[in-house]
């Protein structure tokens, strides 16, 4: 079995195969994240995926809120992704 040389594998995900997907959490009952907060979260995820910044404003979708509890904090969670 041959092990691939990881230095030859691209660290950038192809735009055709992946889009930014992230989670935004706010205190339970607080207003949902606004467009600026959503776009900032998408930009951070694109950076983590080693994707270049969008040249044009992208469309996005939001699902939620989903009630969750993390370390005793009651939160509303929104799933956000590029389209």
TIRO-511097 format. One record per residue: x, y, z of N, C-alpha, C in turn. Coordinates in steps of 0.001 Angstrom, whole numbers, plus 500000, padded with zeros to 6 digits. Layout:
<pts>
XYZXYZXYZ/...
</pts>
This chain:
<pts>
500843498823500000500000500000500000500888501240500000/500594502164499120501375503394499013500679504500499792/501427505198500594500896506322501364501098507587500544/500034508386500322500194509595499522501084510620500219/501810511369499428502626512462499941501684513621500265/501483513903501542500530514934501956500937516317501492/502199516516501165502631517812500661502117518074499248/501713517017498547501211517164497186499697517363497152/499037517129498260497585517265498318497233518720498592/496331519248497801495914520644497970495231520828499314/495555521887499982494916522219501249493695523117501030/493416523469499784492276524320499461491151523455498943/489957523640499504488810522874499048488226523536497804/487872522733496847487298523222495605485961523899495855/485716525004495185484454525738495331483276524869494904/483520523976493934482434523128493453482044522030494424/482916521693495357482626520583496255482312521004497677/482560522235498027482318522640499408481918524105499459/481036524391500370480701525776500670480825525954502167/480882527185502574480998527455504004479724527004504715/479899526417505855478799525972506707479245526237508129/478427526933508881478843527273510233477635527334511160/477908527459512425476876527558513457477062528882514183/475963529580514395475980530826515161475068530612516365/475583530892517548474805530714518783474591532056519457/473370532241519956473018533447520712472300533010521980/472307533851523029471564533503524236470095533235523894/469525532238524557468140531830524296467213533035524361/466388533184523331465400534253523281465908535549522681/467225535660522478467786536871521872467426536889520381/467466538064519792467178538185518359468133537299517559/467676536769516424468575535967515586469740536807515075/470815536160514650471964536921514144471553537745512922/472090538951512843471775539806511687472661539419510506/472411540036509377473143539691508155474652539886508312/475069540950508982476513541187509179477152540061509988/476474539609511046477006538525511872477066537220511079/476059536978510249476034535765509431477170535800508413/477329536922507732478384537017506719479774536906507357/479947537449508563481230537320509272481500535856509630/480474535135510063480629533715510400480990532911509151/480351533214508025480663532529506769482108532829506351/482521534076506471483895534461506107484917533707506961/484645533571508262485567532828509144485644531361508727/484490530767508349484493529378507940485221529200506608/485024530117505673485744530054504396487255530085504648/487681530915505595489100530988505930489594529659506496/488814529046507394489190527743507954489272526670506871/488434526777505835488438525816504738489498526141503679/490240527213503898491266527669502950490653528034501607/489442528582501649488801529085500436489070530577500337/489215531077499130489425532525498985488169533283499364/488307534540499759487121535344500052486254535464498797/484964535574498987484051535757497862484310537102497198/484317537120495871484481538372495140483174539152495116/482067538414495203480745539024495131479949538596496357/478927539341496676478081538988497813477397537660497508/477552536702498398476944535395498194475580535338498880/474755534444498391473477534185499027473722533167500138/472916533183501161473084532220502235471716531765502727/471719530668503451470503530133504050470740529975505546/469653530057506298469721529937507761468653528953508212/469030528021509073468072527099509688468130527310511191/467001527257511808466952527424513260465911528429513648/465791528740514881466711528393515971466447526992516524/467518526408517007467464525127517696467898525378519138/467056525024520068467359525239521488468403524224521935/469511524723522490470574523857523000471023524371524359/471739523520525065472336523899526337473801523488526305/474697524443526580476134524178526580476703524691527895/477271523793528682477865524157529973476910524997530825/475656524615530834474667525313531656474094526567531021/474573526957529868474039528142529164472942527701528206/471812528378528264470711528106527351470892528977526116/471015528347524949471326529060523712470349528700522596/470237529579521629469579529290520366470681529155519327/470645528070518583471675527787517602471074527906516200/471806528574515315471416528743513917472491528108513040/472081527314512077473006526730511107472938527606509867/474101528022509378474197528975508275475094528387507204/474690528493505938475524528016504852475355528869503601/476402528849502777476376529560501500475539528775500509/474953529511499566474241528848498471474756529381497161/
</pts>
